[in-house]
Amino acid sequence: MTYPLDHPEIREAVAKLCAGFPGAYWRQCDREQAYPTAFVQALTEAGYLAALIPEEYGGLGLPISAACAILEEIHRSGGNAAACHAQMYTMGTLLRHGSDAQKAHYLPQIADGSLRLQAFGVTEPTSGTDTTALRTTARREGDLYIVNGQKIWTSRAEHSDLMLLLCRTTPREDCAKKTDGLSVLLVDMREVRGKSLTIRPIRAMMNHATTELFFDDMPVPAANLIGAEGKGFRYILSGMNAERILIAAECVGDAKWFTERATAYANDRTVFARPIAQNQGIQFPIAKAYTQTRAAELMLREAIRLYEAGGNPGEEANLAKMLCADASWAAAEACLQTHGGFGFAEEYDVERKYRETRLYQVAPISTNLILSYIAEHVLGMPRSY
Ligand SMILES: Cc1cc2nc3c(=O)[nH]c(=O)nc-3n(C[C@H](O)[C@H](O)[C@H](O)COP(=O)(O)OP(=O)(O)OC[C@H]3O[C@@H](n4cnc5c(N)ncnc54)[C@H](O)[C@@H]3O)c2cc1C
Protein backbone atom coordinates (compact mmCIF):
# COMPACT_ATOMS: atom_id res chain seq x y z
CA MET A 1 0.00 0.00 0.00
CA THR A 2 1.24 3.51 -0.80
CA TYR A 3 0.76 6.26 1.80
CA PRO A 4 0.46 9.93 0.78
CA LEU A 5 3.81 10.77 2.36
CA ASP A 6 5.68 7.93 0.68
CA HIS A 7 7.00 9.79 -2.40
CA PRO A 8 7.18 6.72 -4.68
CA GLU A 9 8.82 8.65 -7.51
CA ILE A 10 11.65 9.82 -5.22
CA ARG A 11 12.12 6.32 -3.88
CA GLU A 12 12.36 4.92 -7.37
CA ALA A 13 14.94 7.50 -8.42
CA VAL A 14 17.03 7.02 -5.27
CA ALA A 15 16.91 3.23 -5.65
CA LYS A 16 18.15 3.65 -9.21
CA LEU A 17 21.03 5.86 -8.07
CA CYS A 18 21.91 3.40 -5.31
CA ALA A 19 21.99 0.50 -7.78
CA GLY A 20 25.19 2.09 -9.07
CA PHE A 21 26.71 1.60 -5.60
CA PRO A 22 26.28 -2.12 -4.88
CA GLY A 23 27.51 -4.19 -1.94
CA ALA A 24 30.98 -4.47 -3.47
CA TYR A 25 31.34 -0.67 -3.32
CA TRP A 26 30.35 -0.47 0.34
CA ARG A 27 32.47 -3.49 1.24
CA GLN A 28 35.55 -1.85 -0.23
CA CYS A 29 34.88 1.43 1.60
CA ASP A 30 34.34 -0.52 4.81
CA ARG A 31 37.51 -2.58 4.38
CA GLU A 32 39.61 0.51 3.75
CA GLN A 33 37.66 2.71 6.19
CA ALA A 34 37.33 5.05 3.22
CA TYR A 35 34.81 7.83 2.86
CA PRO A 36 32.25 6.98 0.12
CA THR A 37 33.14 10.08 -1.89
CA ALA A 38 31.65 8.93 -5.21
CA PHE A 39 28.33 8.06 -3.57
CA VAL A 40 28.11 11.38 -1.72
CA GLN A 41 29.01 13.19 -4.93
CA ALA A 42 26.24 11.40 -6.84
CA LEU A 43 23.69 12.23 -4.14
CA THR A 44 24.83 15.86 -4.12
CA GLU A 45 24.62 16.17 -7.91
CA ALA A 46 21.12 14.67 -7.88
CA GLY A 47 20.16 17.37 -5.36
CA TYR A 48 19.08 14.90 -2.66
CA LEU A 49 21.30 16.35 0.07
CA ALA A 50 19.58 19.69 -0.52
CA ALA A 51 16.13 18.14 -0.21
CA LEU A 52 15.22 20.25 2.83
CA ILE A 53 16.80 23.52 1.70
CA PRO A 54 14.08 25.92 0.48
CA GLU A 55 13.91 26.58 -3.26
CA GLU A 56 14.71 30.27 -2.76
CA TYR A 57 18.19 29.15 -1.60
CA GLY A 58 18.65 26.68 -4.45
CA GLY A 59 17.43 23.55 -2.66
CA LEU A 60 14.59 21.21 -3.56
CA GLY A 61 12.30 22.66 -0.87
CA LEU A 62 10.85 19.25 -0.05
CA PRO A 63 9.13 18.23 3.19
CA ILE A 64 10.72 15.94 5.76
CA SER A 65 8.77 12.94 4.44
CA ALA A 66 10.73 13.25 1.19
CA ALA A 67 14.05 13.39 3.07
CA CYS A 68 12.95 10.28 4.99
CA ALA A 69 12.13 8.52 1.72
CA ILE A 70 15.63 9.32 0.42
CA LEU A 71 17.40 8.06 3.54
CA GLU A 72 15.23 4.95 3.86
CA GLU A 73 15.90 3.94 0.26
CA ILE A 74 19.66 4.38 0.67
CA HIS A 75 19.62 2.02 3.63
CA ARG A 76 17.15 -0.39 2.05
CA SER A 77 19.50 -0.70 -0.92
CA GLY A 78 22.29 -1.91 1.37
CA GLY A 79 24.11 1.42 1.50
CA ASN A 80 24.58 3.82 4.38
CA ALA A 81 23.65 7.49 4.55
CA ALA A 82 25.78 8.23 7.61
CA ALA A 83 28.44 9.70 5.33
CA CYS A 84 26.20 12.61 4.49
CA HIS A 85 22.87 12.62 6.40
CA ALA A 86 24.03 15.31 8.82
CA GLN A 87 23.82 17.89 6.05
CA MET A 88 20.05 17.42 6.12
CA TYR A 89 19.58 18.12 9.81
CA THR A 90 22.45 20.41 10.75
CA MET A 91 21.38 22.71 7.94
CA GLY A 92 18.05 23.13 9.79
CA THR A 93 19.78 25.02 12.63
CA LEU A 94 21.16 27.54 10.15
CA LEU A 95 17.83 27.77 8.34
CA ARG A 96 15.75 28.32 11.47
CA HIS A 97 18.08 30.47 13.53
CA GLY A 98 20.65 31.97 11.14
CA SER A 99 20.45 35.61 10.05
CA ASP A 100 19.23 36.52 6.56
CA ALA A 101 22.81 37.35 5.60
CA GLN A 102 24.13 33.97 6.85
CA LYS A 103 21.40 32.09 5.02
CA ALA A 104 21.92 34.03 1.80
CA HIS A 105 25.66 33.40 1.98
CA TYR A 106 25.80 29.74 2.97
CA LEU A 107 22.61 27.95 1.94
CA PRO A 108 22.98 28.30 -1.86
CA GLN A 109 26.56 26.99 -1.65
CA ILE A 110 25.47 24.09 0.55
CA ALA A 111 22.62 23.38 -1.87
CA ASP A 112 24.87 23.23 -4.93
CA GLY A 113 27.49 21.17 -3.12
CA SER A 114 30.29 23.73 -3.28
CA LEU A 115 30.27 23.91 0.53
CA ARG A 116 29.80 20.84 2.72
CA LEU A 117 28.09 21.20 6.10
CA GLN A 118 28.51 17.68 7.42
CA ALA A 119 30.04 18.15 10.84
CA PHE A 120 28.17 18.68 14.08
CA GLY A 121 30.30 19.16 17.18
CA VAL A 122 28.32 18.63 20.37
CA THR A 123 29.60 15.56 22.24
CA GLU A 124 32.67 15.90 24.46
CA PRO A 125 34.72 13.19 26.17
CA THR A 126 34.01 14.35 29.70
CA SER A 127 30.38 15.44 29.42
CA GLY A 128 28.85 12.74 27.20
CA THR A 129 25.08 12.80 27.26
CA ASP A 130 25.12 15.61 29.83
CA THR A 131 25.47 18.22 27.09
CA THR A 132 25.20 21.32 29.26
CA ALA A 133 28.35 20.19 31.14
CA LEU A 134 30.43 20.61 28.00
CA ARG A 135 33.75 22.41 28.50
CA THR A 136 34.62 23.87 25.12
CA THR A 137 34.62 27.65 25.50
CA ALA A 138 34.34 30.55 23.07
CA ARG A 139 35.69 33.85 24.38
CA ARG A 140 34.74 37.08 22.61
CA GLU A 141 37.71 39.22 21.51
CA GLY A 142 36.70 42.10 19.25
CA ASP A 143 35.27 40.68 16.03
CA LEU A 144 36.26 37.15 16.91
CA TYR A 145 35.39 34.27 19.18
CA ILE A 146 38.43 32.37 20.41
CA VAL A 147 37.57 28.71 20.90
CA ASN A 148 39.39 26.29 23.21
CA GLY A 149 38.49 22.74 24.13
CA GLN A 150 37.83 19.35 22.67
CA LYS A 151 35.05 17.39 20.97
CA ILE A 152 34.70 13.69 20.38
CA TRP A 153 32.76 11.66 17.83
CA THR A 154 32.54 14.62 15.48
CA SER A 155 31.74 12.59 12.43
CA ARG A 156 32.74 13.61 8.89
CA ALA A 157 34.91 16.55 10.08
CA GLU A 158 37.59 15.53 7.58
CA HIS A 159 35.03 15.59 4.78
CA SER A 160 33.26 18.79 5.64
CA ASP A 161 34.04 22.45 5.08
CA LEU A 162 31.72 23.79 7.78
CA MET A 163 30.90 22.62 11.27
CA LEU A 164 28.13 23.61 13.63
CA LEU A 165 29.82 23.85 16.99
CA LEU A 166 28.16 24.08 20.39
CA CYS A 167 30.33 25.78 22.98
CA ARG A 168 30.07 27.70 26.21
CA THR A 169 30.20 31.49 25.97
CA THR A 170 29.23 32.18 29.59
CA PRO A 171 30.54 30.02 32.47
CA ARG A 172 27.92 27.64 33.81
CA GLU A 173 28.18 29.11 37.32
CA ASP A 174 27.27 32.58 35.97
CA CYS A 175 24.06 31.35 34.31
CA ALA A 176 20.63 31.17 35.93
CA LYS A 177 20.01 27.89 34.12
CA LYS A 178 22.62 25.38 33.01
CA THR A 179 21.04 25.40 29.55
CA ASP A 180 21.90 29.11 29.22
CA GLY A 181 25.30 30.42 28.17
CA LEU A 182 25.82 27.94 25.32
CA SER A 183 26.19 29.24 21.78
CA VAL A 184 26.29 27.83 18.27
CA LEU A 185 29.10 28.88 15.93
CA LEU A 186 29.33 28.06 12.26
CA VAL A 187 33.00 27.23 11.89
CA ASP A 188 34.69 27.35 8.49
CA MET A 189 37.17 24.55 9.08
CA ARG A 190 39.08 25.25 5.87
CA GLU A 191 40.64 28.31 7.49
CA VAL A 192 41.77 26.70 10.74
CA ARG A 193 42.39 23.02 9.97
CA GLY A 194 45.96 21.99 10.80
CA LYS A 195 46.53 25.28 12.64
CA SER A 196 44.30 25.94 15.65
CA LEU A 197 42.06 22.96 14.81
CA THR A 198 43.47 19.44 15.02
CA ILE A 199 41.36 16.57 13.68
CA ARG A 200 42.20 13.01 14.68
CA PRO A 201 40.28 10.12 13.11
CA ILE A 202 38.81 7.49 15.43
CA ARG A 203 38.78 3.98 14.04
CA ALA A 204 35.42 2.58 14.97
CA MET A 205 33.44 -0.65 14.77
CA MET A 206 32.10 0.45 11.40
CA ASN A 207 33.18 2.84 8.68
CA HIS A 208 31.86 6.16 9.95
CA ALA A 209 34.56 8.79 9.32
CA THR A 210 34.28 9.87 12.92
CA THR A 211 36.92 12.00 14.64
CA GLU A 212 38.03 13.85 17.72
CA LEU A 213 38.74 17.57 17.54
CA PHE A 214 41.08 19.78 19.50
CA PHE A 215 40.68 23.57 19.52
CA ASP A 216 43.69 25.62 20.50
CA ASP A 217 42.79 29.35 20.42
CA MET A 218 40.74 28.73 17.27
CA PRO A 219 39.47 32.05 15.85
CA VAL A 220 35.90 32.18 14.55
CA PRO A 221 34.44 35.45 13.21
CA ALA A 222 31.77 36.77 15.57
CA ALA A 223 29.60 37.14 12.45
CA ASN A 224 29.42 33.32 12.43
CA LEU A 225 27.43 33.19 15.66
CA ILE A 226 24.08 31.59 14.89
CA GLY A 227 21.19 33.43 16.52
CA ALA A 228 21.71 35.04 19.91
CA GLU A 229 24.68 34.40 22.17
CA GLY A 230 23.82 32.08 25.04
CA LYS A 231 20.74 30.57 23.40
CA GLY A 232 22.53 27.84 21.48
CA PHE A 233 21.28 24.89 23.51
CA ARG A 234 17.69 25.53 22.53
CA TYR A 235 18.69 25.97 18.87
CA ILE A 236 20.31 22.54 18.93
CA LEU A 237 17.32 21.05 20.74
CA SER A 238 14.95 22.54 18.18
CA GLY A 239 16.52 20.33 15.51
CA MET A 240 16.50 17.13 17.52
CA ASN A 241 13.04 15.96 16.50
CA ALA A 242 13.88 16.27 12.81
CA GLU A 243 17.10 14.37 13.45
CA ARG A 244 15.24 11.58 15.29
CA ILE A 245 12.72 11.31 12.45
CA LEU A 246 15.40 11.16 9.74
CA ILE A 247 17.45 8.57 11.62
CA ALA A 248 14.31 6.48 12.24
CA ALA A 249 13.81 6.37 8.47
CA GLU A 250 17.33 4.99 8.04
CA CYS A 251 16.51 2.29 10.60
CA VAL A 252 13.36 1.34 8.68
CA GLY A 253 15.49 1.03 5.53
CA ASP A 254 17.95 -1.23 7.35
CA ALA A 255 15.13 -3.31 8.85
CA LYS A 256 13.64 -3.89 5.40
CA TRP A 257 17.03 -4.78 3.91
CA PHE A 258 17.69 -7.35 6.66
CA THR A 259 14.20 -8.84 6.44
CA GLU A 260 14.29 -9.13 2.66
CA ARG A 261 17.79 -10.62 2.70
CA ALA A 262 16.89 -13.08 5.47
CA THR A 263 13.73 -14.23 3.70
CA ALA A 264 15.48 -14.70 0.37
CA TYR A 265 18.36 -16.61 1.93
CA ALA A 266 16.06 -18.79 4.04
CA ASN A 267 14.04 -19.75 0.95
CA ASP A 268 17.19 -20.50 -0.99
CA ARG A 269 19.35 -22.34 1.52
CA THR A 270 18.73 -26.09 1.70
CA VAL A 271 19.81 -28.07 4.75
CA PHE A 272 18.46 -31.52 5.64
CA ALA A 273 17.05 -31.67 2.10
CA ARG A 274 14.61 -28.80 2.56
CA PRO A 275 14.80 -25.00 2.63
CA ILE A 276 15.70 -23.71 6.07
CA ALA A 277 12.70 -21.32 5.67
CA GLN A 278 10.47 -24.32 6.31
CA ASN A 279 11.62 -24.36 9.95
CA GLN A 280 9.52 -22.21 12.24
CA GLY A 281 12.67 -21.50 14.24
CA ILE A 282 13.89 -19.65 11.15
CA GLN A 283 10.54 -18.14 10.13
CA PHE A 284 9.48 -16.67 13.43
CA PRO A 285 12.35 -14.25 14.17
CA ILE A 286 12.04 -12.91 10.62
CA ALA A 287 8.25 -12.63 10.88
CA LYS A 288 8.62 -10.95 14.26
CA ALA A 289 11.14 -8.43 12.94
CA TYR A 290 8.80 -7.70 10.03
CA THR A 291 5.96 -7.11 12.48
CA GLN A 292 8.10 -4.80 14.59
CA THR A 293 9.16 -2.91 11.48
CA ARG A 294 5.59 -2.34 10.29
CA ALA A 295 4.53 -1.04 13.72
CA ALA A 296 7.60 1.18 14.04
CA GLU A 297 7.01 2.54 10.56
CA LEU A 298 3.49 3.58 11.57
CA MET A 299 4.88 5.57 14.48
CA LEU A 300 7.38 7.17 12.12
CA ARG A 301 4.57 8.14 9.75
CA GLU A 302 2.71 9.67 12.67
CA ALA A 303 5.78 11.69 13.71
CA ILE A 304 6.21 12.85 10.11
CA ARG A 305 2.55 13.78 9.80
CA LEU A 306 2.63 15.88 12.97
CA TYR A 307 5.94 17.50 12.00
CA GLU A 308 4.66 18.42 8.56
CA ALA A 309 1.49 19.83 10.11
CA GLY A 310 3.74 22.39 11.80
CA GLY A 311 4.18 20.66 15.16
CA ASN A 312 7.36 19.67 16.94
CA PRO A 313 6.33 16.18 18.04
CA GLY A 314 8.84 15.26 20.75
CA GLU A 315 6.95 12.20 21.93
CA GLU A 316 6.36 10.70 18.50
CA ALA A 317 9.84 11.53 17.16
CA ASN A 318 11.47 9.86 20.17
CA LEU A 319 9.15 6.86 20.02
CA ALA A 320 9.76 6.49 16.30
CA LYS A 321 13.54 6.65 16.74
CA MET A 322 13.52 4.01 19.48
CA LEU A 323 10.99 1.65 17.85
CA CYS A 324 12.64 1.87 14.43
CA ALA A 325 16.11 1.30 15.93
CA ASP A 326 14.78 -1.71 17.85
CA ALA A 327 13.14 -3.06 14.68
CA SER A 328 16.36 -2.73 12.68
CA TRP A 329 18.31 -4.43 15.43
CA ALA A 330 15.79 -7.30 15.69
CA ALA A 331 15.92 -7.68 11.91
CA ALA A 332 19.73 -7.63 11.97
CA GLU A 333 19.79 -10.40 14.57
CA ALA A 334 17.29 -12.49 12.61
CA CYS A 335 19.21 -11.97 9.38
CA LEU A 336 22.59 -12.88 10.83
CA GLN A 337 21.19 -15.98 12.56
CA THR A 338 19.39 -17.07 9.39
CA HIS A 339 22.62 -16.88 7.43
CA GLY A 340 24.41 -19.12 9.95
CA GLY A 341 28.16 -19.09 9.29
CA PHE A 342 27.74 -17.22 6.02
CA GLY A 343 26.38 -14.26 7.97
CA PHE A 344 29.93 -13.69 9.17
CA ALA A 345 31.40 -13.68 5.67
CA GLU A 346 32.12 -10.20 4.34
CA GLU A 347 30.72 -10.93 0.87
CA TYR A 348 27.12 -11.23 2.10
CA ASP A 349 27.11 -7.67 3.52
CA VAL A 350 25.15 -8.90 6.54
CA GLU A 351 27.97 -8.51 9.05
CA ARG A 352 28.69 -4.98 7.76
CA LYS A 353 25.07 -3.86 7.95
CA TYR A 354 24.82 -5.57 11.37
CA ARG A 355 27.69 -3.46 12.69
CA GLU A 356 26.27 -0.33 11.11
CA THR A 357 22.75 -0.66 12.47
CA ARG A 358 23.96 -1.37 16.00
CA LEU A 359 24.94 2.29 16.29
CA TYR A 360 21.32 3.42 16.48
CA GLN A 361 20.95 1.97 19.97
CA VAL A 362 23.53 4.53 21.14
CA ALA A 363 23.65 7.47 18.71
CA PRO A 364 22.54 10.07 18.01
CA ILE A 365 20.65 9.42 21.24
CA SER A 366 20.79 6.29 23.33
CA THR A 367 17.73 4.20 24.09
CA ASN A 368 18.02 4.95 27.82
CA LEU A 369 17.77 8.67 27.21
CA ILE A 370 14.66 8.20 25.06
CA LEU A 371 13.06 6.13 27.82
CA SER A 372 13.98 8.86 30.32
CA TYR A 373 12.33 11.43 28.06
CA ILE A 374 9.14 9.38 27.83
CA ALA A 375 9.10 8.74 31.59
CA GLU A 376 9.62 12.40 32.46
CA HIS A 377 7.97 14.42 29.70
CA VAL A 378 5.17 12.10 28.62
CA LEU A 379 4.30 10.10 31.74
CA GLY A 380 5.09 12.81 34.29
CA MET A 381 7.60 10.93 36.45
CA PRO A 382 10.46 12.76 38.18
CA ARG A 383 13.64 13.52 36.27
CA SER A 384 16.15 10.79 37.09
CA TYR A 385 19.36 12.70 36.46
C1 LIG B 1 29.92 6.44 15.53
C2 LIG B 1 29.45 7.62 16.32
C3 LIG B 1 29.19 8.81 15.67
C4 LIG B 1 28.80 9.94 16.39
N1 LIG B 1 28.66 11.14 15.74
C5 LIG B 1 28.48 12.27 16.48
C6 LIG B 1 28.54 13.57 15.86
O1 LIG B 1 28.69 13.70 14.65
N2 LIG B 1 28.43 14.66 16.66
C7 LIG B 1 28.28 14.57 18.01
O2 LIG B 1 28.18 15.62 18.67
N3 LIG B 1 28.20 13.35 18.62
C8 LIG B 1 28.31 12.22 17.89
N4 LIG B 1 28.29 10.99 18.51
C9 LIG B 1 28.13 10.93 19.96
C10 LIG B 1 26.85 10.27 20.41
O3 LIG B 1 25.77 11.18 20.22
C11 LIG B 1 27.05 9.85 21.86
O4 LIG B 1 27.98 8.77 21.84
C12 LIG B 1 25.79 9.44 22.52
O5 LIG B 1 24.91 10.53 22.64
C13 LIG B 1 26.07 8.87 23.91
O6 LIG B 1 26.95 9.70 24.62
P1 LIG B 1 28.28 9.10 25.30
O7 LIG B 1 28.96 8.24 24.28
O8 LIG B 1 29.07 10.16 25.90
O9 LIG B 1 27.72 8.14 26.41
P2 LIG B 1 27.53 8.47 27.95
O10 LIG B 1 26.78 9.75 28.12
O11 LIG B 1 28.83 8.33 28.63
O12 LIG B 1 26.58 7.28 28.36
C14 LIG B 1 27.06 5.91 28.43
C15 LIG B 1 25.86 5.00 28.68
O13 LIG B 1 25.21 5.41 29.89
C16 LIG B 1 23.85 5.68 29.63
N5 LIG B 1 23.40 6.81 30.46
C17 LIG B 1 24.03 8.01 30.64
N6 LIG B 1 23.28 8.79 31.45
C18 LIG B 1 22.16 8.09 31.75
C19 LIG B 1 21.00 8.37 32.54
N7 LIG B 1 20.84 9.54 33.15
N8 LIG B 1 20.06 7.41 32.62
C20 LIG B 1 20.22 6.22 32.01
N9 LIG B 1 21.30 5.89 31.27
C21 LIG B 1 22.25 6.82 31.13
C22 LIG B 1 23.75 6.02 28.16
O14 LIG B 1 22.48 5.72 27.66
C23 LIG B 1 24.83 5.11 27.57
O15 LIG B 1 24.27 3.86 27.28
C24 LIG B 1 28.61 9.84 17.80
C25 LIG B 1 28.84 8.62 18.43
C26 LIG B 1 29.27 7.53 17.72
C27 LIG B 1 29.55 6.23 18.46
The ligand as an ORCA input file, in Angstrom:
! r2SCAN-3c Opt
* xyz 0 1
  C      29.922      6.440     15.527
  C      29.447      7.616     16.320
  C      29.192      8.813     15.674
  C      28.798      9.940     16.389
  N      28.659     11.138     15.737
  C      28.477     12.271     16.476
  C      28.536     13.570     15.865
  O      28.691     13.697     14.647
  N      28.435     14.660     16.659
  C      28.276     14.572     18.013
  O      28.182     15.617     18.672
  N      28.200     13.354     18.623
  C      28.311     12.219     17.891
  N      28.287     10.986     18.509
  C      28.129     10.925     19.961
  C      26.849     10.275     20.408
  O      25.775     11.183     20.225
  C      27.052      9.848     21.858
  O      27.982      8.766     21.843
  C      25.786      9.437     22.520
  O      24.906     10.527     22.637
  C      26.065      8.866     23.910
  O      26.953      9.704     24.620
  P      28.284      9.096     25.301
  O      28.955      8.235     24.284
  O      29.065     10.162     25.903
  O      27.722      8.141     26.407
  P      27.528      8.474     27.954
  O      26.777      9.748     28.119
  O      28.832      8.330     28.629
  O      26.581      7.278     28.361
  C      27.062      5.910     28.433
  C      25.863      4.995     28.679
  O      25.211      5.413     29.895
  C      23.848      5.678     29.632
  N      23.403      6.811     30.455
  C      24.025      8.014     30.636
  N      23.283      8.791     31.449
  C      22.162      8.089     31.746
  C      21.003      8.373     32.539
  N      20.836      9.537     33.145
  N      20.059      7.408     32.623
  C      20.224      6.219     32.013
  N      21.297      5.893     31.268
  C      22.249      6.820     31.129
  C      23.750      6.019     28.162
  O      22.479      5.721     27.661
  C      24.832      5.110     27.568
  O      24.275      3.857     27.280
  C      28.615      9.838     17.800
  C      28.841      8.615     18.426
  C      29.266      7.528     17.719
  C      29.553      6.234     18.461
*
